[in-house]
Amino acid sequence: MLLALLAATLVLLAAGLALPMAARLPAPFWAHLVLAVGVMSLISAAMQHFVPVLSRSRGAGAWLGRLPWAMAAAGGLVLPVFAGWLDYALVTPAAGLALAGALAMLAWMRGKGRQSVGPAHPGLAWYLAAMACLALGLAAAMLIPWRPDWHMALRAFHVHVNLYGFVGLTAIGTLQVLMPTLSNRPDPAVGRRLRQDLPWALAGALLLAVGKAVGLGWLAGLGLAAWAWPLIRLVLAWGRLYRHEILSLSGGEPVLAAALAGFACALLGAWLDLAAPLAVFLPGFLFPLVSGAAAQLAPVWLRPGVATPWHAAARRRLNRFAGLRALLFLSSALLPVLGYRCAGLPALLAMSWFVAVFAVWLWQD
């Protein structure tokens, strides 16, 4: 399931940036195609993979394993609405179905934390906070059709708490564990940093979302400052431990570093209203995040079990010349912040390149 969702999300990410240039459908249609259908379900499935590892407990049961598909279906229900084919009131049951899935995930993760053999890894708390942000964003979406006077405020909260809360917390929490695993070099401070930085990151996401919803720039600025603190600490740690790998021509480290830089640019762009929220977030952050994680995790999901030379060879193949892709992703994160249009094209080239490499690898293996 994970590999199928991953492959589908890679295609949806590329389609979400490329097809709006050819198909005349509203921007919310493409945003929900990528985020509600692809990213929400992929993150839920990935959490089901990682949470048992973080809590040292058994995996998800059969019924919970189907939940990401139900959440993808809930996201798909709103696509005809944003295409203009169905009544806007359908947003409420679609968001309600996804909210039920988010609450089920929260209950399951809390249960896993209590069942943990010894203290659970602090990364689990980041996943709990991320899923709580998703639940808040979906609750806001449910209200939008029935409170037209609050439409702009609810929509702004929904967008920002999902992007910088749900996706952001999941991503930054995972990157801090993924980089040491990928580089085969431990980060001795990662546990302490995760415990100390979560309150700052969560407060930053909520303050930014509320500030944007009520139109208070200073409150959104406080959110940016709060989120910046964990990011600065992570940049300093990675610069000290992994700077040679990050500057290499191949390997997954440059792409993960580009994702971190892309998230910082997306936060800055959101606070200053320099571009539409997804103009930086999609090509500059989600593209390197998902492709970088795919190169590391897809071999494990294709052939679970003990790591073998095949797994190492597969990662080398998927990460060949990844440093060049990282530069393209980074340019798509920086250019919109600097005011340039068509900034997504370098990232689209890099993602298309990776999708082709990924497809050939899947076909041959």
N, C-alpha and C positions, 0 to 999 in steps of 0.2 A: 504494500500500500504506500509506504513512504516513498519508494522510488518512483512510483507512478505519479504521486502528487508532486514530487520534486520536478519530474520531467514536464508535467503539465504547467506548473508554475513558471518554469523557465520560458516556455513558449508564450504564456500569458503576459509575462513581463515584457518580452520583446514586442508582442502584438499591441500591448497597451501604449507603447511609445510610437510604434510604426504605423498602425492602422488609422489613428485619428487624422493622419495626413491624407488618407485616401477615402475614408468612409465618413460621411457627414452625420455623425451622431453626437449628442451632447457630451461635454467633458465628464459629468458625473457617471455616465454609462461606462466609459473606459476606466475611470477610477475604481468603480465597484467591480468591474470585471477582474482587474488586477488584485485589488485588496480584499474584497468580500468573497470572491470565488477562489482566488489562488492563495494569497498570502495568509488569510485567516485560517484556512483549512490546513495549509502546510505547517504553520506554527503550532496549531493544535496537535497535529500528528507528531511533529518533532518533539513537543513536550512529552507526549506519551512515550517516546523513546528515551528521553533524557531523565525524566523525573524518577523512574525506578533506579537508574544509575546513581543519581544524586542522593536518593534516600536509602540506597542499598536494600531495596525491597523488590517484590515480584512485579511483573509487567502488568499492563492494562488487560482487562478481560475482553471477551469477544464483543460485548455490547458497546463498551466504550471505544473499542477500536473502530467501530463504524461511525463514531461521532464526527470526525473530520469531514466525512462525505456528507453527512446531514448539514453541517455548517456551510459547506460549499453549495449545497442545494439551496439553503436559506439565502446565501449571497446571490445565487442565480435568480431567485424569485424577484429581486428588485430590478434586474436588467430591463425587462419589458416596461417597467415604470419609467425609468430614466430614458428609455428610447421613445417614450411618448405613446406607447401602445395600450397601457393599462392605467387604471386610476391610481392616483398618488397614495390613497389610503392603504394600498397593499404594502407599503413600507412598514406599517405597524406589525402585521403578523410575521412578515419576513424577519424583521429585527427581533421580534419576540422569540421566534424559533432559534435564532442564533444566540440570543441571550440565555435561553434555556440550556443550550450547549455550553456556553461560557460558565454558567453557574454549576453545571455538572462537572466541568473540568476543575473548577475551584474546589468543590467538595472532594473530588477524587485526590487532588494534589494535597489538600490539607490532611486527608486520611493517610496518604503516603508519608507525609512528614511525621505523623504520630506513630506510624508503624516502623519507622527507620531503625535499623540496627545501629545504635550509637547516634551521635548528633548528625542531622542531615546536612548536606553540603549547603553553604550559604547561597549558592546559585538558585536553590529551590525557592527562596524568598523572593528573588527577582521574578521568577515565573509566576508566583502567586500575585505579586503586585501588578505584573503585566496583564494577567487575565482579569484582575479586578478593574483595571483601566478599560479593557475591552467591554466589560459588563456595563460600566458607566456610559461609555460611548454608545452602546446599543440601546440602553434605556433612554438616552437623549433622542436617538433616532426614532424610537417608538412614539415620542411625543410630537415630533415635527408636524405630521399631518393634522393634528388636532389643536395645535396652538400656533396658528399662522402669525400671530403677533410676536411670537418668540422665534420665528423661523430662522432668522440670521444668527441669533445667539446660540440656539440649539445646534444649528449646523456647524458653526465655528467650533463649539465645544466638542461635538462628535468627531470632526476631522482631526483636531489637534490632540485630543486625548488618545485617539487611536494611533495616530502616526508617532507621536513623541512619548506616549505612555505604553500602549500595548506593543507596538512594533519596536520602539526604541529600547524599552527596558528588556524585552526578550533578546534583542540583538546584542546590546552592550554586555548584558550578563553572560550570554553565550560566547561572545568574542573573547572575553577574558579567560575562559577555559579552553577555547578552541585554539588560540594562538600557541600556548605552551605545548598542547598536544601535537599540533601540526609541525612545530619546529623541533620537537623532541627535546625541548629544554624547559625545565620547570620554572615557574614563577613563584618563588617562595612566599610572596606577599599577597597572592591573589585572594586567598580566603579572607584575610583581614580587610583587604580593600573592598571586597564585595559586601562584607558586613557593615563597614563604615559608610560606604558611598550610597547604599540603597535609599536611605531617607532623603539625601540630597537629590538624587535622580527622580524619585517619585514626587517629591515636592516640586521639583522643576517642571515636570510634565503637567501636574495639576495646576500650578500657578500660570503656566503658559496657556493652557486650555481655557481656564477661567478668565484670564486677562483678555484673551482674544474674543471670548464670548461676550463680555460686558464692555469691551472697547476701552480698557484701561491699559495703555501702553506701558506704564511703570510697573504694573503687576506682571504683565508678560515679560518685561525686562528682568524682574526678580526671578521668574521661572528660568529664563535663559542663564542668568548668573548661577542659579542653583545647579542646573544641569551641567554647566561648564566645569564645575569643580571636579566631579568624577572623571570627566573627559580629560581634563588637564593631568590629573594623577595617572590616568591610563596611558596617555601619550608619553609622559616622563618615564613610566615603567617600561613601556615597549622600546623607547629610544635607548634606554640603558641596557636592556637585555637582548633586543632583536634587531638593532639598527642595520647590521650587515645583511641579515636575511631580507629585511624590508626593502633594501636597495638593490636586491639581486634581479637578474633578468628572468629567471624562472622560479617556480615555487609558489605556494599559496600565500605566503606572508605579505607580499606587496599588495595583493588584492584585499586582504583583511584590513591592512592599514589604509587603503583607499576607501574602504567602507566606513572606517572610523572618521576619516577626514570628511567624507561625504555627509555623515550625520551631523558633524559640527557645522558644515556649510548650510545644511537644511535648517538647523535650529536658528542660525543667524538670519537666513533668508526669511523664515517665518516671522521672526520678531520685527524685522525691518520692512516686511511686506514688499520685498524686492522682486518676488515672482510668485506665481501660483504655488500652493503648497507642494504639489507633486512635481513641479518643474525641476526642482533640485532633488527631492526625496526619492523619486523613482529612478532616474538614470544615475545620480551621483551616490546614492546610498543602497537602495534595494538591489540594483544590478550587481554591484560588487559583493554585497552581503550574500545573496542567494547563490551566485556563481562560485564564490569562494568557499562557502559551506558545502556546496554540491561536490566540488572537487575533492574535499576531504572526507565527506560522509557517504557519498554514493557507493564507493567500493565496499564499505562495511555493510551497507543495506543490501547490496546485491549478493554478497557472500558473507553472511554473519558468522561470527565465531572468532577463533584465534587469528591474530594478524599473521599474514604469510608474505613471502616475497611477491606474490601476485598483487596484494593490496598496495605494497610500496610502489611497484611498477605502474599500477593503474593511476595512483596519485601523481607520479612523475609525468605520466602522459597527459593527464588532464591539466596539469599546472605548467606545461611547457610554454615558455614565453609569456607567462602570466604577468610578469613585470610590465610588459608593453600594454597589456589589457588594463592594468592598474593605472597607467598614465592616461589612457583614454577615459576611464571612469572618473579619474580625478579632474580632468579637464571639464567634464560635464557637471561636476559639482561646483567648480569655481566660476565657470563662465556665466551662469545665470545670476550669481551673486554680484558679478561685475557688470551686469546689465546687458549681456549679449544674448541675442535670440538664436534659435536653432541649436542651442547648446546640447541638446540630447543626442545629436547625430554621432559624436565620438563614442558615447556609451552604447548606442544602438549597434554600431560597427563591432565594438568589443563583445557585446552580448551575442550577436549573431555568430561571431567567430567561435565563442565558447559553446553555443548550442550545437553548432556543426561538429566541433570536436567531441562533445558529449554524445551526440547521436551516433557518430562513427564508433566511439568506444563501446556504447551499448550494443550496437549491431554486431561488433566483432567479438564481444565477450559474453 
